[in-house]
């Protein structure tokens, strides 16, 4: 990949990743909402943003790694990491809440 193509790729990827991150950060609106239908809308939008980062990671790995075997191995590690931290985060949150009392 030539240097100019790589620079253009990084700029586009950064722009898309920033948009996805802003979509996922919409979850911060939840404490300020009292309506259940609006909460469902916020959760739907943020989960869509979070789920789309997996496909963005796959595209990035596919463009940067030389072999398709390497892409499959790297994506497997990414997905296992996502699933692991997805399972551990509620447990860790419970421990933090129990320790702080709030």
Secondary structure, 3 states (H helix, E strand, C coil): CCHHHHHHHHHHHHHHHHHHHHHHHHHHHHHHCCCHHHHHHHHHHHHHHHHHHHHHHHHHHHHHCCCHHHHHHHHHHHHHHHHHHHHHHHHHHHHHHHHHCC
